[in-house]
Every structure is written in C-alpha cells, then in structure tokens.
Amino acid sequence: MTIRAVIKGTGACLPEKILTNAELEKMVDTTDEWIVQRSGIRERRIAGKDETTVSMAANAGRAALEQAGIGSDTLDAIIVCTSTPDHTFPSVAAEVQAALKAKPGAAFDLQAVCSGFVYGLSIADMFIKTGAAKRVLLIGAEKFSSIVDWTDRTTCVLFGDGAGAVVLEAETGAGTLQDRGILSTHLHADGHLKDILYVDGGPATTAQSGHIVMQGKEVFRHAVKYMAEVVNEALEQNNIGPEQIDWLVPHQANIRIIEATAQKLNLSMDKVVVTVDHHGNTSAASIPLALDEAVKGGRIKKNDMILFEALGAGLTWGAALARF
C-alpha cells in the first residue's frame, strides 16, 4: 500500500477591483491590441489598500477548507507560496494560521516566485508521504501590484493579484497511476539566469521592496524550452503519453507560452485551463486560482489526470502530475 497526498478541496480569493486594458491605455503608452497580442491578457485584479497577501491567503484557505469539509483545527501544516509577503517576518503562513484559528503546527512561506505552487505541492507531498503530516493547507498568494513599476509599460500590463488554495490529505492506495493524489513532482532551478527576471530591491540591499525588471524575450525563450523538457520528464517518469492527460493546468503568464506547451503535447486547448485573459499573471497564485475555477466550473472532476507546470524568476521551473 502507498500513501498519496490527495487534493480534497480548492479555494480562491480575488480582489474586487478589475483593471482593464482600456484603463491601462490611460495610464501608460500601450494599447489593448498590443497587450492581448503579446500576452493574451484583457484584464487583471488589483488589490485595494485593505486587501493584503495575508487577507487574500486566509480567505482562499478558508474557502478550500469549507469545500473539503475540513476544520482548520485538524491541519498539521500550512504552507504559503509567495514573493510578496505583508512583512519581512513573520511569515504569511503564521499570520494565516492565526487568522484561521488553526492549531499550532508547521507554518512557513516558500519562495520560488511563479513556480512556487509547484514547489509547494512537492513539499506538501513529502510531508504527507513521510508521515510528518496528514493534512496540509497549501496556498499561493500574491500582491504583485505592490512591486510593479506602473510607469513601465512592458511589465505593468502583465501582473495581477489574488490567492488560491488546496487542502491535501493522506490517503492509502495501491500505488498505481489509478490512485488519487500527487503522483510525481519535478523541480529545477538555474540561478545563472537570475538577471533576466528579478526585483531590483530587498531588505538586505536597498531596504525597499523594489520593482519587477524583466527581459521578456529571454524569459519567453527559456520558458518554452524548459516547459517542454519538464513536462516530458513527468510523462516519462510515470510511463504515460500526453493522450492520458485530462487537463493541463499551467502557470498563467502568457497565452503564447501556454499554447506552445499544449502544442508540444499535441493537446487540444479545450483540455487546457486558461485564466490569464482575466487574471493576468498572479505568480504563485495562478495555478491554484486556475484549478479552483476549473473545479468550480465543473470541468475538472474526480479522478481526472492533471499536469501542472510553471516557470518563474530564479529561474525556477517545475511540473507535477496528479490524479484529482
């Protein structure tokens, strides 16, 4: 018998404010056509002053627990994947633990930028498989609007705010691909590429949060290459073909990257969850937000085979295969 980490519930929190491309046209030298052509984004959510990473994370976590029918007092660990914490310390996870009135247990933040949720799935999976935890709340939450340079038309049009969450629980199965749960995770990083996507500040350097700096063409080039490689790695390890994937739930950064990955898998876009058009790039929150939308919309169903994949600053990238 094999222990798997099974997704029992999903949740989401999106700010009320919607910022459209038409509104951005009045803020910077850009056009709706230019933004849509290059990214596929039409609108994004922007957090208000009283909407923070902690508040959004707590709301998403609360929604996931409610859907799973699980009380916060039964959680063994809370992991929050974020690059935009409310404070340098304490962690967002510790503040979420308090907000949810969860029992004392492991609570920490994980920083792998846009790959954060895939990295988080791997850590939560290890906690559960080793018996260190039976129930884990995993959250991706970001307030990227706070680190965007709103005068830089090449980056400010891309990002949005929000939080998504999943509850993972230990289940015993036969150890086959028919088991529900996380089947495998695949993580990579190459710090030599740090200068193509970074934030030009930090507590130990400028004592300020800084702003996003990106070489868009270079990020795109590496994303297409690494996404193809890590997706193939996940398929090969599990000895399956692309035709056995029911849903691709990718990081929502750019529609062209998403389409390129689907094409390499020979996967119809009907089997790809796309939210980048109305969420923008919400970094570590993008995959759980997309997952929650597809689950709540009735597309992703129990026992579906899902492939998650992402690339972010670092560079970091990874994939996870799961049966929902």
KABELNOR-V128568 format. One record per residue. N is the residue number from 0. OMEGA is omega in degrees with one decimal (999 if undefined). Layout:
# KABELNOR-V128568
n->N omega->OMEGA
n->N omega->OMEGA
This chain:
# KABELNOR-V128568
n->0 omega->-176.2
n->1 omega->176.4
n->2 omega->176.0
n->3 omega->173.7
n->4 omega->-173.7
n->5 omega->176.0
n->6 omega->-175.9
n->7 omega->-178.8
n->8 omega->177.3
n->9 omega->178.6
n->10 omega->-177.6
n->11 omega->172.6
n->12 omega->178.0
n->13 omega->177.3
n->14 omega->-178.9
n->15 omega->-174.2
n->16 omega->174.2
n->17 omega->177.1
n->18 omega->-176.9
n->19 omega->175.6
n->20 omega->179.1
n->21 omega->177.7
n->22 omega->178.2
n->23 omega->177.6
n->24 omega->-179.7
n->25 omega->-175.8
n->26 omega->-178.9
n->27 omega->-179.8
n->28 omega->-179.3
n->29 omega->176.3
n->30 omega->176.4
n->31 omega->-178.6
n->32 omega->-178.5
n->33 omega->-178.3
n->34 omega->-177.8
n->35 omega->-178.2
n->36 omega->-174.2
n->37 omega->-175.4
n->38 omega->-174.9
n->39 omega->-176.8
n->40 omega->176.9
n->41 omega->177.7
n->42 omega->178.9
n->43 omega->178.2
n->44 omega->-179.9
n->45 omega->-177.2
n->46 omega->174.9
n->47 omega->-176.6
n->48 omega->-177.0
n->49 omega->176.6
n->50 omega->-175.4
n->51 omega->176.1
n->52 omega->179.2
n->53 omega->-176.7
n->54 omega->178.7
n->55 omega->178.8
n->56 omega->-179.6
n->57 omega->179.6
n->58 omega->177.6
n->59 omega->178.3
n->60 omega->178.7
n->61 omega->-179.9
n->62 omega->179.3
n->63 omega->178.1
n->64 omega->179.9
n->65 omega->179.6
n->66 omega->-179.5
n->67 omega->-176.8
n->68 omega->-175.2
n->69 omega->178.1
n->70 omega->-179.9
n->71 omega->-179.4
n->72 omega->178.5
n->73 omega->-178.8
n->74 omega->176.2
n->75 omega->-178.5
n->76 omega->173.4
n->77 omega->178.3
n->78 omega->176.2
n->79 omega->177.4
n->80 omega->-177.1
n->81 omega->171.6
n->82 omega->-176.3
n->83 omega->-179.7
n->84 omega->176.6
n->85 omega->-178.1
n->86 omega->173.4
n->87 omega->166.3
n->88 omega->6.2
n->89 omega->-179.2
n->90 omega->173.2
n->91 omega->-177.4
n->92 omega->179.1
n->93 omega->179.0
n->94 omega->175.9
n->95 omega->178.1
n->96 omega->179.3
n->97 omega->-178.0
n->98 omega->-178.9
n->99 omega->-176.3
n->100 omega->178.0
n->101 omega->179.5
n->102 omega->175.3
n->103 omega->-179.7
n->104 omega->-179.9
n->105 omega->176.4
n->106 omega->-177.9
n->107 omega->176.8
n->108 omega->178.0
n->109 omega->-174.9
n->110 omega->172.5
n->111 omega->178.2
n->112 omega->-173.5
n->113 omega->176.6
n->114 omega->-171.3
n->115 omega->-175.7
n->116 omega->177.5
n->117 omega->174.8
n->118 omega->-179.9
n->119 omega->176.1
n->120 omega->-180.0
n->121 omega->-179.8
n->122 omega->179.2
n->123 omega->178.6
n->124 omega->179.4
n->125 omega->176.8
n->126 omega->-175.5
n->127 omega->-178.4
n->128 omega->-179.3
n->129 omega->-179.6
n->130 omega->179.6
n->131 omega->178.4
n->132 omega->175.2
n->133 omega->178.7
n->134 omega->-178.9
n->135 omega->171.3
n->136 omega->-179.0
n->137 omega->-175.0
n->138 omega->167.1
n->139 omega->-175.7
n->140 omega->-177.9
n->141 omega->168.2
n->142 omega->-175.3
n->143 omega->178.3
n->144 omega->-179.0
n->145 omega->179.0
n->146 omega->176.9
n->147 omega->170.9
n->148 omega->-173.0
n->149 omega->172.0
n->150 omega->-178.9
n->151 omega->-173.9
n->152 omega->-179.0
n->153 omega->-178.4
n->154 omega->-173.0
n->155 omega->-179.0
n->156 omega->-168.9
n->157 omega->-164.8
n->158 omega->177.7
n->159 omega->-176.5
n->160 omega->176.6
n->161 omega->179.4
n->162 omega->175.4
n->163 omega->-175.6
n->164 omega->171.3
n->165 omega->171.0
n->166 omega->178.2
n->167 omega->-177.2
n->168 omega->179.1
n->169 omega->173.0
n->170 omega->179.2
n->171 omega->179.7
n->172 omega->-176.8
n->173 omega->-179.8
n->174 omega->178.7
n->175 omega->178.5
n->176 omega->177.6
n->177 omega->176.7
n->178 omega->169.9
n->179 omega->175.8
n->180 omega->178.5
n->181 omega->-177.7
n->182 omega->176.4
n->183 omega->174.6
n->184 omega->-173.4
n->185 omega->-173.3
n->186 omega->179.8
n->187 omega->173.8
n->188 omega->174.6
n->189 omega->-178.1
n->190 omega->176.9
n->191 omega->-178.4
n->192 omega->-175.2
n->193 omega->-173.2
n->194 omega->179.2
n->195 omega->176.0
n->196 omega->-176.3
n->197 omega->173.2
n->198 omega->-172.2
n->199 omega->177.4
n->200 omega->179.1
n->201 omega->-175.7
n->202 omega->-176.7
n->203 omega->-178.8
n->204 omega->-177.4
n->205 omega->-175.1
n->206 omega->175.1
n->207 omega->-176.0
n->208 omega->179.2
n->209 omega->-177.9
n->210 omega->-179.6
n->211 omega->173.9
n->212 omega->-173.8
n->213 omega->168.4
n->214 omega->-169.9
n->215 omega->-178.0
n->216 omega->-179.9
n->217 omega->177.7
n->218 omega->179.9
n->219 omega->-177.6
n->220 omega->-179.9
n->221 omega->-179.2
n->222 omega->-179.3
n->223 omega->-178.9
n->224 omega->-174.4
n->225 omega->177.8
n->226 omega->179.0
n->227 omega->-177.5
n->228 omega->-175.5
n->229 omega->175.3
n->230 omega->177.3
n->231 omega->178.4
n->232 omega->179.9
n->233 omega->-179.3
n->234 omega->-178.1
n->235 omega->-178.7
n->236 omega->-178.4
n->237 omega->176.6
n->238 omega->177.0
n->239 omega->176.9
n->240 omega->179.8
n->241 omega->-178.1
n->242 omega->179.3
n->243 omega->177.4
n->244 omega->177.8
n->245 omega->-177.6
n->246 omega->168.0
n->247 omega->177.0
n->248 omega->-174.8
n->249 omega->168.1
n->250 omega->-174.6
n->251 omega->-179.7
n->252 omega->-171.7
n->253 omega->-176.4
n->254 omega->-179.0
n->255 omega->176.2
n->256 omega->178.8
n->257 omega->-179.4
n->258 omega->179.7
n->259 omega->178.4
n->260 omega->178.7
n->261 omega->-179.8
n->262 omega->179.3
n->263 omega->177.1
n->264 omega->-173.6
n->265 omega->-176.7
n->266 omega->177.5
n->267 omega->177.7
n->268 omega->174.6
n->269 omega->179.8
n->270 omega->179.8
n->271 omega->177.7
n->272 omega->-177.7
n->273 omega->175.6
n->274 omega->-175.1
n->275 omega->-178.8
n->276 omega->-177.9
n->277 omega->175.7
n->278 omega->-169.3
n->279 omega->178.5
n->280 omega->179.3
n->281 omega->174.6
n->282 omega->-174.9
n->283 omega->-179.9
n->284 omega->-168.1
n->285 omega->-178.6
n->286 omega->179.2
n->287 omega->175.1
n->288 omega->178.9
n->289 omega->178.8
n->290 omega->-178.7
n->291 omega->179.8
n->292 omega->-178.9
n->293 omega->177.8
n->294 omega->-178.3
n->295 omega->179.7
n->296 omega->176.7
n->297 omega->179.2
n->298 omega->178.1
n->299 omega->-176.0
n->300 omega->179.3
n->301 omega->179.5
n->302 omega->174.3
n->303 omega->175.7
n->304 omega->-175.6
n->305 omega->173.9
n->306 omega->175.3
n->307 omega->174.9
n->308 omega->-176.5
n->309 omega->171.6
n->310 omega->179.9
n->311 omega->-178.8
n->312 omega->-179.4
n->313 omega->-15.2
n->314 omega->171.9
n->315 omega->174.1
n->316 omega->-179.0
n->317 omega->178.3
n->318 omega->175.6
n->319 omega->176.9
n->320 omega->-177.3
n->321 omega->168.4
n->322 omega->-170.7
n->323 omega->999
